[in-house]
Amino acid sequence: MKSTNTASIEVAKILFRIGAVLFRTRQPFRYSSGVLSPVYTDNRLIISHPKERKIITGLLSEQVKKLGKVDVLAGTATAGIPHAAMIAQKLNLPMVYVRSEAKSHGKKNQIEGKITRGQKAVVIEDLISTGGSSLAVVFALRKAGVKVTDIVAIFTYGFKEAQTNFKKNKVKLHVLTDINYSAAAALKEGYLKPQQVDSIRDWSKDPKGWGKKMGFE
């Protein structure tokens, strides 16, 4: 089994190599929230790369196994669903997926699949920003009488807001890699310069104020 540090470096290299993590410090991305960012993450690309997908699924599975007895995996809709499905298959575990809110038609389900009160679930997520969407899944499961204390994710921006939100709601985050490892991977490849890495790290500490500080707005 690989050490956490070694695995984090490997996953960071993979995400950068397949274009799942993009850096643009001079022409930042604008998120739907209005926040300007020097990084854009699209972990959906992982499912299109079999070799890399197998590595990441294996590492996510190892994280889940470390949590002891788990009754069911819960994928976040939509990006967490394929990863939850692959882990569930590898570990021979039941799986459900959870929408951010219930459907307005049909059976009006928010949780799809079979879930039973008293079960222990682990939430599978692809990306952690503020943690809001992941916590919405946790709350839905808890409302259904399911015990949820852990989220396993591929990547996090490391926002303080997310750390605060998880701690407040008694949820532990287990993540394969983060923005610091990814920026370091891009630096090693010669794609970023040291000052750009510093700027990216500044953004992760103050995402809302970064754009103004850098003179973009």
C-alpha positions in Angstrom: 0.0 0.0 0.0 1.3 3.4 -0.9 1.9 6.1 1.6 -0.5 9.0 1.7 2.2 11.4 0.4 3.2 9.1 -2.5 -0.4 8.6 -3.5 -1.2 12.3 -3.3 1.7 13.1 -5.6 0.7 10.3 -8.1 -2.9 11.4 -8.3 -1.9 15.1 -8.7 0.3 14.1 -11.6 -2.5 12.1 -13.2 -5.0 14.9 -12.9 -2.6 17.4 -14.4 -1.5 15.0 -17.2 -5.1 14.3 -18.4 -6.2 17.9 -18.1 -8.6 17.4 -15.2 -6.8 20.2 -13.3 -6.1 23.4 -15.4 -4.1 26.4 -14.2 -4.5 29.9 -15.6 -3.1 32.6 -13.5 -3.1 35.4 -16.1 -6.6 34.7 -17.5 -8.4 33.3 -14.6 -11.7 31.3 -14.8 -14.9 32.7 -13.5 -17.1 30.3 -11.5 -20.9 30.4 -11.5 -20.6 32.0 -8.1 -18.8 35.0 -9.6 -15.5 34.1 -8.0 -12.4 34.4 -10.1 -10.0 31.4 -10.0 -6.6 30.5 -11.3 -7.6 26.8 -11.3 -10.4 24.8 -12.9 -11.0 21.2 -12.0 -13.0 18.7 -14.1 -12.6 15.2 -12.6 -15.2 13.8 -15.0 -12.3 13.4 -17.4 -11.0 10.5 -15.3 -13.7 8.1 -16.5 -12.3 8.5 -20.1 -8.8 7.2 -19.2 -8.9 3.5 -18.2 -5.4 3.2 -16.9 -5.6 6.3 -14.7 -9.2 5.5 -13.7 -8.0 2.1 -12.4 -5.3 3.7 -10.3 -7.7 6.3 -8.8 -10.4 3.7 -8.1 -7.9 1.5 -6.3 -6.7 4.4 -4.1 -10.3 5.5 -3.3 -11.1 1.9 -2.4 -8.1 1.8 0.0 -9.4 4.9 1.7 -12.9 3.3 2.1 -11.4 0.1 3.5 -9.5 2.1 6.2 -12.9 3.3 7.6 -13.8 -0.2 8.8 -17.3 -1.7 8.3 -19.3 0.1 5.6 -22.8 -0.9 4.6 -23.3 1.2 1.6 -21.5 3.8 -0.6 -23.3 7.0 -1.6 -22.2 8.8 -4.7 -23.0 12.5 -5.1 -25.0 13.3 -8.2 -23.7 13.6 -10.8 -19.9 13.6 -10.7 -19.5 11.2 -7.7 -21.7 8.5 -9.2 -19.2 6.8 -11.6 -16.5 6.7 -8.9 -18.9 5.3 -6.3 -20.0 2.7 -8.8 -16.5 1.5 -9.5 -15.5 1.4 -5.8 -18.7 -0.5 -5.0 -17.9 -3.0 -7.7 -14.4 -3.5 -6.5 -15.3 -3.8 -2.8 -18.6 -5.7 -3.5 -20.6 -3.1 -1.6 -24.2 -1.8 -2.2 -24.4 1.7 -3.7 -26.9 4.5 -3.9 -26.6 8.0 -5.3 -28.0 11.2 -3.9 -29.3 14.3 -5.6 -28.8 17.8 -4.2 -32.5 17.9 -3.7 -35.5 15.6 -4.3 -37.1 15.3 -7.7 -40.3 17.3 -8.3 -42.0 14.4 -10.1 -42.5 10.6 -9.9 -41.7 9.2 -6.5 -39.9 12.5 -5.7 -36.8 10.6 -4.6 -33.6 12.3 -3.5 -31.8 9.1 -2.7 -31.8 6.5 -5.6 -31.2 2.9 -4.7 -32.0 0.9 -1.6 -31.1 2.4 1.8 -32.0 1.1 5.2 -32.2 3.0 8.5 -29.2 2.3 10.7 -26.8 1.6 7.9 -23.4 3.2 7.8 -22.7 5.0 4.6 -19.6 6.7 3.1 -20.1 9.5 0.7 -18.0 9.5 -2.5 -17.2 12.8 -4.0 -15.0 13.9 -6.9 -14.3 17.5 -5.8 -14.5 19.5 -2.6 -14.8 23.3 -2.7 -16.8 24.8 0.1 -18.3 21.4 1.0 -21.9 22.5 0.6 -23.0 20.0 -2.0 -21.3 17.1 -0.2 -23.0 18.1 3.1 -26.4 18.3 1.3 -25.9 14.6 0.6 -24.9 13.9 4.2 -28.0 15.7 5.5 -30.3 13.7 3.1 -28.8 10.4 4.2 -29.0 11.3 7.9 -32.6 12.4 7.4 -33.2 8.8 6.1 -31.8 7.4 9.3 -28.4 6.5 7.9 -25.2 7.0 9.8 -22.7 9.2 7.9 -19.4 10.4 9.4 -17.0 10.2 6.4 -16.6 11.6 2.9 -14.0 10.2 0.5 -13.0 12.5 -2.3 -10.5 12.7 -5.1 -9.5 16.4 -4.9 -9.9 19.4 -2.6 -9.1 23.1 -2.9 -8.4 23.2 0.8 -10.8 26.1 1.6 -11.0 27.0 5.3 -14.8 27.3 4.7 -15.0 23.6 3.9 -12.9 22.6 6.9 -15.2 24.6 9.1 -18.4 23.2 7.5 -17.2 19.6 7.9 -16.1 20.1 11.5 -19.4 21.8 12.4 -21.4 18.9 11.1 -19.1 16.1 12.4 -17.9 14.9 9.1 -14.3 13.7 8.4 -12.9 14.3 4.9 -10.5 11.8 3.4 -9.0 13.1 0.1 -6.5 11.7 -2.4 -4.8 14.9 -3.3 -5.2 18.7 -3.2 -4.4 22.0 -4.9 -0.9 22.2 -3.4 0.1 18.8 -4.8 -1.4 19.7 -8.2 0.4 23.0 -8.4 3.6 21.3 -7.4 3.1 18.8 -10.2 2.6 21.6 -12.7 5.7 23.4 -11.4 7.8 20.2 -11.8 6.5 19.9 -15.4 7.6 23.5 -16.1 4.0 24.6 -16.7 4.0 27.0 -13.8 6.6 29.3 -12.3 7.2 29.5 -8.5 5.4 32.9 -8.3 2.4 31.4 -10.1 2.3 28.6 -7.5 2.4 31.2 -4.8 -0.5 33.0 -6.4 -2.5 29.7 -6.6 -1.9 29.0 -2.9 -3.0 32.6 -2.1 -6.2 31.9 -3.9 -6.9 28.8 -1.9 -6.6 30.8 1.2 -8.8 33.7 0.1 -10.8 32.7 -3.0 -13.3 35.6 -2.8 -10.7 38.3 -2.4 -8.0 36.9 -4.8 -9.4 38.5 -8.0 -9.4 42.0 -6.5 -6.0 41.5 -4.9 -4.5 40.5 -8.3 -6.1 43.4 -10.1 -8.6 41.5 -12.2 -11.6 43.4 -10.7 
